[in-house]
Amino acid sequence: MIEPNDQSDINKLMIAFRRHIHQHPELSFQEVQTAAYIKSILSDAGIRIEPFGVHNSFAAIVQGKADGPNIGLRAELDALPITESTGLEFASAHNGVMHACGHDLHMAIAMGITLSLNKIVDKLNGRFIAIFQSGEEQLPGGALAITQTELFKKLNFQSLFAVHVLPELGVGKIGVCSGRYMASGDEIYLTVKGKGGHAALPHLLIDPVICAAQILVNLQTLVSRKTPSLIPTVLSFGSVNALGATNIIPNEVSISGTFRTMDEEWRTKAHQLITQIAQNTAESQGASCQVDIKKGYPSIYNNPDLVNLLTTCAIREIGQKNVVSLPPRMTTDDFAYFSNRVPSVLFRIGSGNGEVNEPQLHRPDFNPSESAMGTAYRVLLSFFKEIFIKPDVNPNKT
Protein backbone atom coordinates (compact mmCIF):
# COMPACT_ATOMS: atom_id res chain seq x y z
CA MET A 1 0.00 0.00 0.00
CA ILE A 2 1.29 3.47 -0.90
CA GLU A 3 1.28 5.86 2.06
CA PRO A 4 3.06 9.19 1.63
CA ASN A 5 4.51 10.37 4.91
CA ASP A 6 5.76 13.85 4.08
CA GLN A 7 6.24 16.39 1.29
CA SER A 8 9.42 14.65 0.12
CA ASP A 9 7.64 11.31 -0.16
CA ILE A 10 4.70 12.74 -2.06
CA ASN A 11 6.95 14.62 -4.48
CA LYS A 12 8.77 11.39 -5.32
CA LEU A 13 5.48 9.57 -5.76
CA MET A 14 3.97 12.24 -7.99
CA ILE A 15 7.09 12.29 -10.18
CA ALA A 16 6.93 8.50 -10.52
CA PHE A 17 3.22 8.62 -11.32
CA ARG A 18 3.71 11.40 -13.86
CA ARG A 19 6.60 9.69 -15.65
CA HIS A 20 4.75 6.40 -16.00
CA ILE A 21 1.66 8.15 -17.35
CA HIS A 22 3.73 10.34 -19.66
CA GLN A 23 5.50 7.31 -21.12
CA HIS A 24 2.19 5.53 -21.80
CA PRO A 25 -0.18 8.18 -23.24
CA GLU A 26 -3.56 7.36 -24.74
CA LEU A 27 -5.80 9.45 -26.98
CA SER A 28 -9.18 10.87 -26.00
CA PHE A 29 -11.78 8.24 -25.06
CA GLN A 30 -9.14 5.50 -25.42
CA GLU A 31 -7.52 5.86 -21.97
CA VAL A 32 -8.13 2.27 -20.83
CA GLN A 33 -4.63 1.54 -19.49
CA THR A 34 -4.21 5.01 -17.97
CA ALA A 35 -7.43 4.58 -16.01
CA ALA A 36 -6.46 1.06 -14.96
CA TYR A 37 -3.06 2.25 -13.68
CA ILE A 38 -4.58 4.98 -11.51
CA LYS A 39 -7.36 2.74 -10.22
CA SER A 40 -4.84 0.07 -9.21
CA ILE A 41 -2.72 2.49 -7.18
CA LEU A 42 -5.64 4.15 -5.42
CA SER A 43 -7.49 0.87 -4.81
CA ASP A 44 -4.38 -0.62 -3.21
CA ALA A 45 -4.45 2.30 -0.77
CA GLY A 46 -8.02 1.42 0.21
CA ILE A 47 -9.68 4.22 -1.74
CA ARG A 48 -13.12 3.53 -3.18
CA ILE A 49 -13.39 3.66 -6.98
CA GLU A 50 -16.72 4.36 -8.68
CA PRO A 51 -17.02 4.33 -12.50
CA PHE A 52 -19.30 6.95 -14.01
CA GLY A 53 -20.35 4.44 -16.66
CA VAL A 54 -19.32 6.71 -19.54
CA HIS A 55 -16.10 6.27 -21.51
CA ASN A 56 -13.18 5.65 -19.11
CA SER A 57 -14.12 8.24 -16.49
CA PHE A 58 -14.27 7.32 -12.82
CA ALA A 59 -14.37 8.83 -9.33
CA ALA A 60 -11.99 8.09 -6.45
CA ILE A 61 -13.77 8.77 -3.18
CA VAL A 62 -12.34 9.56 0.26
CA GLN A 63 -15.22 9.46 2.74
CA GLY A 64 -14.64 11.39 5.94
CA LYS A 65 -15.80 10.11 9.33
CA ALA A 66 -18.27 12.96 9.87
CA ASP A 67 -20.76 14.89 7.77
CA GLY A 68 -19.51 17.76 5.66
CA PRO A 69 -19.36 19.09 2.11
CA ASN A 70 -18.76 17.04 -1.04
CA ILE A 71 -15.82 18.64 -2.84
CA GLY A 72 -14.23 17.47 -6.09
CA LEU A 73 -10.97 17.81 -8.01
CA ARG A 74 -10.94 17.05 -11.75
CA ALA A 75 -7.98 15.58 -13.68
CA GLU A 76 -7.94 14.68 -17.39
CA LEU A 77 -6.87 11.23 -18.62
CA ASP A 78 -6.20 11.90 -22.30
CA ALA A 79 -3.17 12.83 -24.40
CA LEU A 80 -2.81 14.49 -27.83
CA PRO A 81 -2.06 13.18 -31.36
CA ILE A 82 1.48 14.65 -31.37
CA THR A 83 4.85 12.98 -31.97
CA GLU A 84 7.09 13.83 -29.01
CA SER A 85 10.49 15.47 -29.52
CA THR A 86 11.57 16.20 -25.93
CA GLY A 87 14.27 13.51 -25.81
CA LEU A 88 13.26 12.62 -22.23
CA GLU A 89 14.20 9.21 -20.84
CA PHE A 90 10.51 8.67 -20.14
CA ALA A 91 9.29 10.07 -23.48
CA SER A 92 6.17 8.62 -25.04
CA ALA A 93 6.48 4.97 -26.02
CA HIS A 94 3.53 5.38 -28.37
CA ASN A 95 4.46 7.00 -31.67
CA GLY A 96 2.19 9.91 -32.57
CA VAL A 97 0.69 10.22 -29.07
CA MET A 98 1.98 12.57 -26.37
CA HIS A 99 1.00 14.27 -23.12
CA ALA A 100 1.64 17.78 -24.46
CA CYS A 101 -0.93 19.65 -22.37
CA GLY A 102 0.10 18.76 -18.82
CA HIS A 103 -2.62 16.19 -18.18
CA ASP A 104 0.05 13.78 -16.92
CA LEU A 105 0.96 16.28 -14.20
CA HIS A 106 -2.69 16.96 -13.40
CA MET A 107 -3.35 13.24 -12.85
CA ALA A 108 -0.27 12.85 -10.66
CA ILE A 109 -1.32 15.84 -8.54
CA ALA A 110 -4.84 14.46 -8.10
CA MET A 111 -3.40 11.06 -7.12
CA GLY A 112 -1.10 12.69 -4.57
CA ILE A 113 -3.92 14.72 -3.01
CA THR A 114 -6.23 11.70 -2.89
CA LEU A 115 -3.61 9.51 -1.19
CA SER A 116 -2.73 12.22 1.33
CA LEU A 117 -6.34 12.98 2.29
CA ASN A 118 -7.03 9.26 2.60
CA LYS A 119 -4.21 8.99 5.13
CA ILE A 120 -5.95 11.52 7.42
CA VAL A 121 -9.48 10.33 6.65
CA ASP A 122 -10.33 10.08 10.38
CA LYS A 123 -9.95 13.86 10.63
CA LEU A 124 -12.12 14.71 7.62
CA ASN A 125 -15.63 16.10 7.78
CA GLY A 126 -17.18 15.51 4.37
CA ARG A 127 -16.26 13.72 1.21
CA PHE A 128 -13.40 14.34 -1.23
CA ILE A 129 -13.95 13.10 -4.77
CA ALA A 130 -11.24 13.01 -7.42
CA ILE A 131 -12.75 12.90 -10.90
CA PHE A 132 -10.48 11.27 -13.48
CA GLN A 133 -12.08 12.32 -16.73
CA SER A 134 -11.88 10.88 -20.21
CA GLY A 135 -11.64 12.91 -23.41
CA GLU A 136 -11.04 16.55 -22.49
CA GLU A 137 -9.18 17.23 -25.75
CA GLN A 138 -11.89 16.11 -28.16
CA LEU A 139 -15.46 17.26 -28.73
CA PRO A 140 -17.97 16.73 -27.23
CA GLY A 141 -15.67 16.38 -24.20
CA GLY A 142 -15.92 13.79 -21.45
CA ALA A 143 -17.11 16.22 -18.77
CA LEU A 144 -20.53 16.68 -20.37
CA ALA A 145 -21.24 12.94 -20.26
CA ILE A 146 -20.19 12.79 -16.60
CA THR A 147 -22.60 15.55 -15.58
CA GLN A 148 -25.47 13.54 -17.09
CA THR A 149 -24.79 10.39 -15.05
CA GLU A 150 -26.64 9.19 -11.97
CA LEU A 151 -23.36 8.97 -10.05
CA PHE A 152 -22.60 12.66 -10.63
CA LYS A 153 -26.04 13.60 -9.32
CA LYS A 154 -25.69 11.21 -6.38
CA LEU A 155 -22.32 12.67 -5.35
CA ASN A 156 -24.06 16.05 -4.92
CA PHE A 157 -20.98 18.25 -5.30
CA GLN A 158 -20.94 21.54 -3.37
CA SER A 159 -17.92 22.71 -5.38
CA LEU A 160 -15.39 21.47 -7.93
CA PHE A 161 -11.79 22.42 -8.70
CA ALA A 162 -9.26 21.86 -11.46
CA VAL A 163 -5.62 22.77 -11.90
CA HIS A 164 -3.82 23.33 -15.21
CA VAL A 165 -0.16 23.96 -15.99
CA LEU A 166 0.83 27.33 -17.47
CA PRO A 167 4.31 27.55 -19.07
CA GLU A 168 4.17 31.37 -19.21
CA LEU A 169 4.11 31.38 -15.39
CA GLY A 170 7.25 30.53 -13.45
CA VAL A 171 7.59 27.48 -11.23
CA GLY A 172 6.54 28.10 -7.63
CA LYS A 173 3.66 30.37 -8.59
CA ILE A 174 -0.06 29.87 -9.10
CA GLY A 175 -2.40 32.04 -11.16
CA VAL A 176 -6.08 32.67 -10.52
CA CYS A 177 -8.80 34.65 -12.32
CA SER A 178 -12.07 35.50 -10.59
CA GLY A 179 -15.31 35.46 -12.59
CA ARG A 180 -15.22 34.93 -16.36
CA TYR A 181 -12.02 33.06 -17.13
CA MET A 182 -12.04 30.86 -20.24
CA ALA A 183 -14.05 31.14 -23.45
CA SER A 184 -16.57 28.93 -25.14
CA GLY A 185 -15.23 27.39 -28.34
CA ASP A 186 -17.13 26.52 -31.51
CA GLU A 187 -15.91 25.10 -34.82
CA ILE A 188 -17.00 26.92 -37.99
CA TYR A 189 -17.10 25.12 -41.35
CA LEU A 190 -18.02 26.99 -44.54
CA THR A 191 -18.37 25.53 -48.03
CA VAL A 192 -18.58 28.17 -50.76
CA LYS A 193 -19.98 26.79 -54.01
CA GLY A 194 -19.70 28.51 -57.40
CA LYS A 195 -19.00 27.55 -60.99
CA GLY A 196 -15.39 26.75 -61.82
CA GLY A 197 -13.51 26.67 -65.07
CA HIS A 198 -10.63 28.26 -66.96
CA ALA A 199 -9.00 31.05 -65.00
CA ALA A 200 -8.53 33.05 -68.22
CA LEU A 201 -12.33 33.24 -68.68
CA PRO A 202 -13.57 34.50 -65.31
CA HIS A 203 -16.55 36.31 -66.91
CA LEU A 204 -18.06 32.91 -67.70
CA LEU A 205 -17.68 31.62 -64.14
CA ILE A 206 -18.91 32.19 -60.58
CA ASP A 207 -15.62 32.43 -58.72
CA PRO A 208 -15.86 30.82 -55.26
CA VAL A 209 -12.28 31.91 -54.41
CA ILE A 210 -13.09 35.64 -54.63
CA CYS A 211 -16.40 34.97 -52.91
CA ALA A 212 -14.65 33.13 -50.08
CA ALA A 213 -12.24 36.04 -49.65
CA GLN A 214 -15.13 38.48 -49.36
CA ILE A 215 -16.86 36.24 -46.83
CA LEU A 216 -13.71 36.17 -44.68
CA VAL A 217 -13.41 39.95 -44.76
CA ASN A 218 -17.11 40.55 -44.11
CA LEU A 219 -17.17 38.14 -41.20
CA GLN A 220 -14.59 40.24 -39.38
CA THR A 221 -17.25 42.93 -38.99
CA LEU A 222 -18.96 40.51 -36.62
CA VAL A 223 -16.17 41.21 -34.13
CA SER A 224 -15.50 44.87 -34.98
CA ARG A 225 -19.09 46.08 -35.40
CA LYS A 226 -21.60 43.53 -34.08
CA THR A 227 -20.06 42.29 -30.82
CA PRO A 228 -21.14 44.07 -27.60
CA SER A 229 -18.06 46.06 -26.60
CA LEU A 230 -17.66 44.46 -23.14
CA ILE A 231 -17.85 40.84 -24.29
CA PRO A 232 -14.53 39.20 -25.29
CA THR A 233 -14.90 37.64 -28.74
CA VAL A 234 -12.59 35.97 -31.25
CA LEU A 235 -13.43 34.79 -34.77
CA SER A 236 -10.46 33.25 -36.57
CA PHE A 237 -10.08 31.10 -39.68
CA GLY A 238 -7.03 28.89 -40.04
CA SER A 239 -7.85 26.82 -43.09
CA VAL A 240 -8.87 27.85 -46.63
CA ASN A 241 -8.80 25.14 -49.30
CA ALA A 242 -9.56 25.97 -52.93
CA LEU A 243 -7.65 23.13 -54.62
CA GLY A 244 -7.55 24.92 -57.97
CA ALA A 245 -4.44 25.78 -59.97
CA THR A 246 -2.77 28.76 -61.66
CA ASN A 247 -5.21 28.43 -64.55
CA ILE A 248 -8.10 26.61 -62.88
CA ILE A 249 -10.83 28.15 -60.77
CA PRO A 250 -12.44 25.40 -58.63
CA ASN A 251 -16.13 24.76 -58.13
CA GLU A 252 -15.94 25.22 -54.38
CA VAL A 253 -13.80 26.47 -51.51
CA SER A 254 -13.84 25.11 -47.95
CA ILE A 255 -13.08 27.32 -44.96
CA SER A 256 -12.76 26.33 -41.31
CA GLY A 257 -12.17 28.32 -38.16
CA THR A 258 -13.16 28.96 -34.58
CA PHE A 259 -15.55 31.26 -32.74
CA ARG A 260 -14.95 32.05 -29.07
CA THR A 261 -16.69 34.23 -26.53
CA MET A 262 -17.72 34.45 -22.86
CA ASP A 263 -21.45 35.14 -23.05
CA GLU A 264 -24.00 32.46 -23.95
CA GLU A 265 -26.69 34.85 -25.20
CA TRP A 266 -24.22 36.58 -27.53
CA ARG A 267 -22.83 33.19 -28.57
CA THR A 268 -26.24 32.10 -29.89
CA LYS A 269 -26.83 35.39 -31.69
CA ALA A 270 -23.33 35.34 -33.20
CA HIS A 271 -23.97 31.91 -34.72
CA GLN A 272 -26.99 33.35 -36.50
CA LEU A 273 -25.03 36.36 -37.73
CA ILE A 274 -22.16 34.21 -39.01
CA THR A 275 -24.64 32.21 -41.05
CA GLN A 276 -26.40 35.30 -42.40
CA ILE A 277 -23.22 37.17 -43.34
CA ALA A 278 -21.66 34.16 -45.08
CA GLN A 279 -24.78 33.20 -47.00
CA ASN A 280 -25.75 36.76 -47.97
CA THR A 281 -22.23 37.51 -49.20
CA ALA A 282 -22.23 34.36 -51.32
CA GLU A 283 -25.65 35.10 -52.77
CA SER A 284 -24.58 38.61 -53.76
CA GLN A 285 -21.94 36.96 -55.99
CA GLY A 286 -24.30 34.39 -57.44
CA ALA A 287 -22.72 31.65 -55.32
CA SER A 288 -23.95 29.76 -52.27
CA CYS A 289 -22.45 29.02 -48.87
CA GLN A 290 -23.18 26.05 -46.68
CA VAL A 291 -22.59 26.85 -42.99
CA ASP A 292 -21.94 24.18 -40.37
CA ILE A 293 -21.30 25.33 -36.78
CA LYS A 294 -20.29 22.65 -34.31
CA LYS A 295 -20.99 23.89 -30.83
CA GLY A 296 -18.10 23.17 -28.48
CA TYR A 297 -17.43 23.76 -24.80
CA PRO A 298 -19.17 26.61 -22.95
CA SER A 299 -17.21 29.28 -21.10
CA ILE A 300 -15.71 28.81 -17.63
CA TYR A 301 -16.78 30.97 -14.70
CA ASN A 302 -14.65 30.91 -11.55
CA ASN A 303 -16.77 31.41 -8.44
CA PRO A 304 -15.44 34.59 -6.71
CA ASP A 305 -16.02 33.32 -3.15
CA LEU A 306 -14.13 30.10 -3.85
CA VAL A 307 -11.36 32.06 -5.59
CA ASN A 308 -11.00 34.23 -2.47
CA LEU A 309 -10.76 31.18 -0.19
CA LEU A 310 -8.26 29.43 -2.47
CA THR A 311 -6.19 32.60 -2.76
CA THR A 312 -6.08 33.02 1.03
CA CYS A 313 -4.81 29.46 1.46
CA ALA A 314 -2.29 29.89 -1.34
CA ILE A 315 -0.86 33.10 0.11
CA ARG A 316 -0.48 31.41 3.48
CA GLU A 317 1.25 28.44 1.89
CA ILE A 318 3.51 29.93 -0.83
CA GLY A 319 3.46 33.69 -0.15
CA GLN A 320 1.71 36.70 -1.62
CA LYS A 321 4.30 37.30 -4.37
CA ASN A 322 3.70 33.81 -5.74
CA VAL A 323 -0.05 34.19 -6.16
CA VAL A 324 -0.73 35.94 -9.46
CA SER A 325 -3.98 37.48 -10.71
CA LEU A 326 -4.56 36.28 -14.27
CA PRO A 327 -6.57 37.95 -17.06
CA PRO A 328 -9.37 36.10 -18.88
CA ARG A 329 -8.16 33.62 -21.50
CA MET A 330 -9.73 32.76 -24.88
CA THR A 331 -8.70 29.09 -24.82
CA THR A 332 -11.25 26.42 -23.86
CA ASP A 333 -11.63 23.51 -21.46
CA ASP A 334 -14.58 21.18 -20.96
CA PHE A 335 -14.30 21.78 -17.21
CA ALA A 336 -16.84 24.45 -18.20
CA TYR A 337 -19.57 21.80 -18.08
CA PHE A 338 -18.82 21.40 -14.37
CA SER A 339 -18.52 25.13 -13.68
CA ASN A 340 -21.93 25.70 -15.30
CA ARG A 341 -23.56 23.29 -12.82
CA VAL A 342 -21.52 23.58 -9.61
CA PRO A 343 -19.60 26.51 -8.04
CA SER A 344 -16.10 25.90 -9.39
CA VAL A 345 -12.57 27.17 -9.88
CA LEU A 346 -9.98 26.27 -12.50
CA PHE A 347 -6.61 27.75 -11.55
CA ARG A 348 -3.11 27.60 -13.04
CA ILE A 349 0.23 26.38 -11.75
CA GLY A 350 3.43 27.85 -13.09
CA SER A 351 5.35 25.19 -15.02
CA GLY A 352 7.83 27.39 -16.89
CA ASN A 353 11.54 26.74 -16.62
CA GLY A 354 12.44 30.36 -17.35
CA GLU A 355 13.68 29.68 -20.88
CA VAL A 356 13.62 32.52 -23.43
CA ASN A 357 11.61 30.44 -25.90
CA GLU A 358 9.61 28.40 -23.44
CA PRO A 359 7.89 25.46 -25.23
CA GLN A 360 4.17 26.07 -25.10
CA LEU A 361 1.17 23.78 -24.71
CA HIS A 362 0.37 21.38 -27.56
CA ARG A 363 3.92 21.41 -28.92
CA PRO A 364 6.06 18.27 -29.45
CA ASP A 365 8.84 19.74 -27.27
CA PHE A 366 6.54 20.73 -24.38
CA ASN A 367 8.30 19.77 -21.13
CA PRO A 368 6.77 21.37 -18.02
CA SER A 369 8.81 21.49 -14.83
CA GLU A 370 7.88 18.65 -12.49
CA SER A 371 8.41 21.04 -9.57
CA ALA A 372 5.04 22.55 -10.50
CA MET A 373 3.37 19.50 -8.98
CA GLY A 374 4.81 20.24 -5.55
CA THR A 375 3.41 23.77 -5.63
CA ALA A 376 -0.05 22.60 -6.66
CA TYR A 377 0.01 19.86 -4.03
CA ARG A 378 0.90 22.26 -1.21
CA VAL A 379 -1.81 24.74 -2.16
CA LEU A 380 -4.52 22.15 -2.74
CA LEU A 381 -3.77 20.13 0.38
CA SER A 382 -3.84 23.28 2.50
CA PHE A 383 -7.09 24.31 0.85
CA PHE A 384 -8.83 20.95 1.30
CA LYS A 385 -7.70 20.73 4.92
CA GLU A 386 -9.23 24.16 5.44
CA ILE A 387 -12.54 22.82 4.13
CA PHE A 388 -12.61 19.31 5.57
CA ILE A 389 -10.95 19.63 8.98
CA LYS A 390 -13.07 21.61 11.40
CA PRO A 391 -11.29 23.13 14.41
CA ASP A 392 -12.34 22.07 17.88
CA VAL A 393 -14.76 24.79 18.97
CA ASN A 394 -14.89 23.64 22.61
CA PRO A 395 -11.99 25.36 24.43
CA ASN A 396 -12.71 23.41 27.68
CA LYS A 397 -12.28 20.00 26.06
CA THR A 398 -9.12 18.20 27.22
C-alpha positions in Angstrom: 0.0 0.0 0.0 1.3 3.5 -0.9 1.3 5.9 2.1 3.1 9.2 1.6 4.5 10.4 4.9 5.8 13.9 4.1 6.2 16.4 1.3 9.4 14.7 0.1 7.6 11.3 -0.2 4.7 12.7 -2.1 6.9 14.6 -4.5 8.8 11.4 -5.3 5.5 9.6 -5.8 4.0 12.2 -8.0 7.1 12.3 -10.2 6.9 8.5 -10.5 3.2 8.6 -11.3 3.7 11.4 -13.9 6.6 9.7 -15.7 4.7 6.4 -16.0 1.7 8.1 -17.3 3.7 10.3 -19.7 5.5 7.3 -21.1 2.2 5.5 -21.8 -0.2 8.2 -23.2 -3.6 7.4 -24.7 -5.8 9.5 -27.0 -9.2 10.9 -26.0 -11.8 8.2 -25.1 -9.1 5.5 -25.4 -7.5 5.9 -22.0 -8.1 2.3 -20.8 -4.6 1.5 -19.5 -4.2 5.0 -18.0 -7.4 4.6 -16.0 -6.5 1.1 -15.0 -3.1 2.3 -13.7 -4.6 5.0 -11.5 -7.4 2.7 -10.2 -4.8 0.1 -9.2 -2.7 2.5 -7.2 -5.6 4.2 -5.4 -7.5 0.9 -4.8 -4.4 -0.6 -3.2 -4.4 2.3 -0.8 -8.0 1.4 0.2 -9.7 4.2 -1.7 -13.1 3.5 -3.2 -13.4 3.7 -7.0 -16.7 4.4 -8.7 -17.0 4.3 -12.5 -19.3 6.9 -14.0 -20.3 4.4 -16.7 -19.3 6.7 -19.5 -16.1 6.3 -21.5 -13.2 5.6 -19.1 -14.1 8.2 -16.5 -14.3 7.3 -12.8 -14.4 8.8 -9.3 -12.0 8.1 -6.5 -13.8 8.8 -3.2 -12.3 9.6 0.3 -15.2 9.5 2.7 -14.6 11.4 5.9 -15.8 10.1 9.3 -18.3 13.0 9.9 -20.8 14.9 7.8 -19.5 17.8 5.7 -19.4 19.1 2.1 -18.8 17.0 -1.0 -15.8 18.6 -2.8 -14.2 17.5 -6.1 -11.0 17.8 -8.0 -10.9 17.0 -11.8 -8.0 15.6 -13.7 -7.9 14.7 -17.4 -6.9 11.2 -18.6 -6.2 11.9 -22.3 -3.2 12.8 -24.4 -2.8 14.5 -27.8 -2.1 13.2 -31.4 1.5 14.6 -31.4 4.8 13.0 -32.0 7.1 13.8 -29.0 10.5 15.5 -29.5 11.6 16.2 -25.9 14.3 13.5 -25.8 13.3 12.6 -22.2 14.2 9.2 -20.8 10.5 8.7 -20.1 9.3 10.1 -23.5 6.2 8.6 -25.0 6.5 5.0 -26.0 3.5 5.4 -28.4 4.5 7.0 -31.7 2.2 9.9 -32.6 0.7 10.2 -29.1 2.0 12.6 -26.4 1.0 14.3 -23.1 1.6 17.8 -24.5 -0.9 19.6 -22.4 0.1 18.8 -18.8 -2.6 16.2 -18.2 0.0 13.8 -16.9 1.0 16.3 -14.2 -2.7 17.0 -13.4 -3.3 13.2 -12.9 -0.3 12.8 -10.7 -1.3 15.8 -8.5 -4.8 14.5 -8.1 -3.4 11.1 -7.1 -1.1 12.7 -4.6 -3.9 14.7 -3.0 -6.2 11.7 -2.9 -3.6 9.5 -1.2 -2.7 12.2 1.3 -6.3 13.0 2.3 -7.0 9.3 2.6 -4.2 9.0 5.1 -5.9 11.5 7.4 -9.5 10.3 6.6 -10.3 10.1 10.4 -9.9 13.9 10.6 -12.1 14.7 7.6 -15.6 16.1 7.8 -17.2 15.5 4.4 -16.3 13.7 1.2 -13.4 14.3 -1.2 -14.0 13.1 -4.8 -11.2 13.0 -7.4 -12.7 12.9 -10.9 -10.5 11.3 -13.5 -12.1 12.3 -16.7 -11.9 10.9 -20.2 -11.6 12.9 -23.4 -11.0 16.5 -22.5 -9.2 17.2 -25.7 -11.9 16.1 -28.2 -15.5 17.3 -28.7 -18.0 16.7 -27.2 -15.7 16.4 -24.2 -15.9 13.8 -21.4 -17.1 16.2 -18.8 -20.5 16.7 -20.4 -21.2 12.9 -20.3 -20.2 12.8 -16.6 -22.6 15.5 -15.6 -25.5 13.5 -17.1 -24.8 10.4 -15.1 -26.6 9.2 -12.0 -23.4 9.0 -10.0 -22.6 12.7 -10.6 -26.0 13.6 -9.3 -25.7 11.2 -6.4 -22.3 12.7 -5.4 -24.1 16.0 -4.9 -21.0 18.3 -5.3 -20.9 21.5 -3.4 -17.9 22.7 -5.4 -15.4 21.5 -7.9 -11.8 22.4 -8.7 -9.3 21.9 -11.5 -5.6 22.8 -11.9 -3.8 23.3 -15.2 -0.2 24.0 -16.0 0.8 27.3 -17.5 4.3 27.6 -19.1 4.2 31.4 -19.2 4.1 31.4 -15.4 7.2 30.5 -13.5 7.6 27.5 -11.2 6.5 28.1 -7.6 3.7 30.4 -8.6 -0.1 29.9 -9.1 -2.4 32.0 -11.2 -6.1 32.7 -10.5 -8.8 34.7 -12.3 -12.1 35.5 -10.6 -15.3 35.5 -12.6 -15.2 34.9 -16.4 -12.0 33.1 -17.1 -12.0 30.9 -20.2 -14.1 31.1 -23.4 -16.6 28.9 -25.1 -15.2 27.4 -28.3 -17.1 26.5 -31.5 -15.9 25.1 -34.8 -17.0 26.9 -38.0 -17.1 25.1 -41.3 -18.0 27.0 -44.5 -18.4 25.5 -48.0 -18.6 28.2 -50.8 -20.0 26.8 -54.0 -19.7 28.5 -57.4 -19.0 27.5 -61.0 -15.4 26.8 -61.8 -13.5 26.7 -65.1 -10.6 28.3 -67.0 -9.0 31.1 -65.0 -8.5 33.0 -68.2 -12.3 33.2 -68.7 -13.6 34.5 -65.3 -16.5 36.3 -66.9 -18.1 32.9 -67.7 -17.7 31.6 -64.1 -18.9 32.2 -60.6 -15.6 32.4 -58.7 -15.9 30.8 -55.3 -12.3 31.9 -54.4 -13.1 35.6 -54.6 -16.4 35.0 -52.9 -14.6 33.1 -50.1 -12.2 36.0 -49.7 -15.1 38.5 -49.4 -16.9 36.2 -46.8 -13.7 36.2 -44.7 -13.4 40.0 -44.8 -17.1 40.5 -44.1 -17.2 38.1 -41.2 -14.6 40.2 -39.4 -17.2 42.9 -39.0 -19.0 40.5 -36.6 -16.2 41.2 -34.1 -15.5 44.9 -35.0 -19.1 46.1 -35.4 -21.6 43.5 -34.1 -20.1 42.3 -30.8 -21.1 44.1 -27.6 -18.1 46.1 -26.6 -17.7 44.5 -23.1 -17.8 40.8 -24.3 -14.5 39.2 -25.3 -14.9 37.6 -28.7 -12.6 36.0 -31.2 -13.4 34.8 -34.8 -10.5 33.3 -36.6 -10.1 31.1 -39.7 -7.0 28.9 -40.0 -7.9 26.8 -43.1 -8.9 27.8 -46.6 -8.8 25.1 -49.3 -9.6 26.0 -52.9 -7.7 23.1 -54.6 -7.6 24.9 -58.0 -4.4 25.8 -60.0 -2.8 28.8 -61.7 -5.2 28.4 -64.5 -8.1 26.6 -62.9 -10.8 28.2 -60.8 -12.4 25.4 -58.6 -16.1 24.8 -58.1 -15.9 25.2 -54.4 -13.8 26.5 -51.5 -13.8 25.1 -48.0 -13.1 27.3 -45.0 -12.8 26.3 -41.3 -12.2 28.3 -38.2 -13.2 29.0 -34.6 -15.5 31.3 -32.7 -14.9 32.0 -29.1 -16.7 34.2 -26.5 -17.7 34.5 -22.9 -21.4 35.1 -23.0 -24.0 32.5 -23.9 -26.7 34.8 -25.2 -24.2 36.6 -27.5 -22.8 33.2 -28.6 -26.2 32.1 -29.9 -26.8 35.4 -31.7 -23.3 35.3 -33.2 -24.0 31.9 -34.7 -27.0 33.3 -36.5 -25.0 36.4 -37.7 -22.2 34.2 -39.0 -24.6 32.2 -41.1 -26.4 35.3 -42.4 -23.2 37.2 -43.3 -21.7 34.2 -45.1 -24.8 33.2 -47.0 -25.8 36.8 -48.0 -22.2 37.5 -49.2 -22.2 34.4 -51.3 -25.7 35.1 -52.8 -24.6 38.6 -53.8 -21.9 37.0 -56.0 -24.3 34.4 -57.4 -22.7 31.6 -55.3 -23.9 29.8 -52.3 -22.5 29.0 -48.9 -23.2 26.0 -46.7 -22.6 26.8 -43.0 -21.9 24.2 -40.4 -21.3 25.3 -36.8 -20.3 22.6 -34.3 -21.0 23.9 -30.8 -18.1 23.2 -28.5 -17.4 23.8 -24.8 -19.2 26.6 -22.9 -17.2 29.3 -21.1 -15.7 28.8 -17.6 -16.8 31.0 -14.7 -14.6 30.9 -11.6 -16.8 31.4 -8.4 -15.4 34.6 -6.7 -16.0 33.3 -3.1 -14.1 30.1 -3.8 -11.4 32.1 -5.6 -11.0 34.2 -2.5 -10.8 31.2 -0.2 -8.3 29.4 -2.5 -6.2 32.6 -2.8 -6.1 33.0 1.0 -4.8 29.5 1.5 -2.3 29.9 -1.3 -0.9 33.1 0.1 -0.5 31.4 3.5 1.3 28.4 1.9 3.5 29.9 -0.8 3.5 33.7 -0.1 1.7 36.7 -1.6 4.3 37.3 -4.4 3.7 33.8 -5.7 0.0 34.2 -6.2 -0.7 35.9 -9.5 -4.0 37.5 -10.7 -4.6 36.3 -14.3 -6.6 38.0 -17.1 -9.4 36.1 -18.9 -8.2 33.6 -21.5 -9.7 32.8 -24.9 -8.7 29.1 -24.8 -11.3 26.4 -23.9 -11.6 23.5 -21.5 -14.6 21.2 -21.0 -14.3 21.8 -17.2 -16.8 24.5 -18.2 -19.6 21.8 -18.1 -18.8 21.4 -14.4 -18.5 25.1 -13.7 -21.9 25.7 -15.3 -23.6 23.3 -12.8 -21.5 23.6 -9.6 -19.6 26.5 -8.0 -16.1 25.9 -9.4 -12.6 27.2 -9.9 -10.0 26.3 -12.5 -6.6 27.8 -11.6 -3.1 27.6 -13.0 0.2 26.4 -11.8 3.4 27.8 -13.1 5.3 25.2 -15.0 7.8 27.4 -16.9 11.5 26.7 -16.6 12.4 30.4 -17.4 13.7 29.7 -20.9 13.6 32.5 -23.4 11.6 30.4 -25.9 9.6 28.4 -23.4 7.9 25.5 -25.2 4.2 26.1 -25.1 1.2 23.8 -24.7 0.4 21.4 -27.6 3.9 21.4 -28.9 6.1 18.3 -29.5 8.8 19.7 -27.3 6.5 20.7 -24.4 8.3 19.8 -21.1 6.8 21.4 -18.0 8.8 21.5 -14.8 7.9 18.6 -12.5 8.4 21.0 -9.6 5.0 22.6 -10.5 3.4 19.5 -9.0 4.8 20.2 -5.5 3.4 23.8 -5.6 -0.1 22.6 -6.7 0.0 19.9 -4.0 0.9 22.3 -1.2 -1.8 24.7 -2.2 -4.5 22.1 -2.7 -3.8 20.1 0.4 -3.8 23.3 2.5 -7.1 24.3 0.8 -8.8 21.0 1.3 -7.7 20.7 4.9 -9.2 24.2 5.4 -12.5 22.8 4.1 -12.6 19.3 5.6 -10.9 19.6 9.0 -13.1 21.6 11.4 -11.3 23.1 14.4 -12.3 22.1 17.9 -14.8 24.8 19.0 -14.9 23.6 22.6 -12.0 25.4 24.4 -12.7 23.4 27.7 -12.3 20.0 26.1 -9.1 18.2 27.2 
